[in-house]
Amino acid sequence: MSRFDEEGFGTLEIIALIAMLMLPIFLVFASVSHIYRFYFPAMQKNTFHMLTFLALYAFVCGMEFLFPQTFIMQSIIKSVCKAVIVNLQFGKALIFFGMKHSIDIQIQRAMTCLRGHPPVSGYSANPIYLFGWMWYGGKIEVNKRLLQIITWREYFYTIGICINSYVVLMLEEYDLYNPDDTPWWKKGVVYLQISQFCLLICGVSGVQMSQKLLGPLIMPGMKVQKAHGRWAHRLWLFIFWMFCMDFLQNNIGILANKNWWKEYGNFVILLEHIPVILLWHFTNLPPKNELAKEIFANLETVDDFARMGVIGYYESPLLLNSGNLVDPQMSLQVTGGGSMDSPSIQPLNSTAIQDKESKRSPENNKTPQNDEAEEFNVDD
């Protein structure tokens, strides 16, 4: 059974079809607009996958609205989409610390940049962060173990949300999920919503902690932030989607009017995703700059990325060359060549990060990227 069998082509059905057709058209537009803008395949892959799974989530909502009997299959796909989106958001920050490396190397490099970071508080006015980290107290040491805990939280969320959705579907099939005329403590919806909330806290609070630590180190220069957009804006858009649009809205709809939301809720979510996907696309789209591709292709070590303004060290977040990503031609002209193969801007592969860390001078608190400040500094 579908809505077409019951009501034919009504206004809502036509609107839903148009919205669903807009999604693949938009993905084609997004892929074309990214060709000359992204500097490294890992960045493009992460961002485009995020847009794809957001569009897939919205498309599935439309299919569930048009074909209500496919509820079980559509719910499984939506759960997988949520799990993938959380992992992509977490991985987006780590990409900048190792675009060609595995997650363990990315964490090791991130800790190199975080060296000297003071303990962070587990308390916050943000309820998701508070529920996720208040158990660790007011002082949480910033070390490799903390980043590993965040990584495991994302794994737990991915596995847990899929298992939770499977149990929901099984109880729904036998009318045990939210049956009428049944005491609340006998309804599966009560316990499964609590478990879903706990999983949400686990996953999203982990992403928030990673962004709190690593966000200020990603493109810290003011010129780069102005051109690429502030990192915090992307995080809040992700939290809005996960907490407000998905968890909060669905539960309020079910509690307020279960029958109405069950019939029209997916239609509402489908329409909401159109502006959200557009906003997500344009807030993650870097400025058009073909010259930056050549620069990124030759960046290897943490020092290479720090010199070009991609990342910073906690002890010296203001990078000496923060304008390069905005205008790479400027750096190429200053170094006297149009290629990254030029000796004056050759990647620092010959010197390990640990060696440079050991040579820091405590008197002037120099950081690895300060050693070549005069050579790479570009006056405004």
C-alpha positions, 0 to 999 in steps of 0.5 A: 500500500502507498499513499497513491493507492489511497489518495492518488496524486494529491498536493502533498505527494507532488510536493514530496516527489519534487523535493525528492527529485531536487536531492540528486540534482543538488548532489550533481551541482555540489560535485561540480562546484567542488571540483576546483575548490577542494585542495585534497581528496580527503577533504572533498571525500568527507564533505561530499559523503556528508552531503550524500548521507544527509540527502539520503536521509531526507530521501528515505523520509520521503519514501517512508511518507509515500510508502508507509508500509516500508517503515522497517526498511526505511528506519534501518537506512535512517539509522545507518545514515545517522551513524555515518554522519556522526563518524564523518563529523568526528573524522572531519577534524582529524583529517587536518592532522593526517590526510594520508594516515590512519586514525591512530596516526592522526590522534598522535599528530593531534596530540603533538599540536595539543602539547601544553594544553591545560585540563578542560572542564567536564561542566558546561552550560551545553546540556549535551556536553554536560551529560557526556563529560560531567562524570569526569569532574572539573578537570579532564587531562588533555592527553592521548587517552582522552582522544582515544576515549572520544574515538571509542565513543563514536564506535559505541554510538555507531554500533548502539544506534543500529542495535537500538533501531533493530529492537525498535523495529522488532517491537513495532512489528509485534505492537509492543513498542508503543501500544495503546491502553498499556501502562507506560512502564510496559511500553518499549518506547520508554526504555528505548528512547532512554537508550537512544538519548544515552547513545546520542549523548555519547556520540555528540558529546564526543564530537563536541569535545574533539571540536573543543580541543582541535577546532581552535587549531584548525585554520586559526589565522583570521584571514583563513577563517574569513575565507573558509568560515569559522569551524564552530559554525559547522559544529553547531549546525551538526548539533542542530541536525542531530539533537533538534531535527532528529531526536527532539523533534521526533519525540515531541511529535510522537508525544504530542500527536502520535497518529499525525506525526506517524503519517506526516512527520517524514514529510515535514522532515523531508522539507526541512532538509532542503534548506539544511543541506544547502546551508551545510553545503555552503558553510563547508565550501572553501573559496575557489582557488586552484593554486591551493591544490598544488600546495596541498598535494606537497604537504606531508608533515605537521610542520608543513601544514602549520607553515601554510596556515592549515593547523596550528600548535596550542602554544602558538595558535597564530600562524606566521603564514596564515594568509597562504590559503587565501592567496597561495600566489602570494607565497609562491611569488615570495619564494621565487617560484610557482611550484612546491618543488622549489627548495625554499618551500620544500616539505620538512620531511627530513626533520621529525616533529619530536626532534623539533619539539626537543629543541624548543627554547624555554626562554622565548617559548618557540614552537616548531613553526616559528623557526622559519618565520622570517622566511615564510612571513608575508606582510599584509 
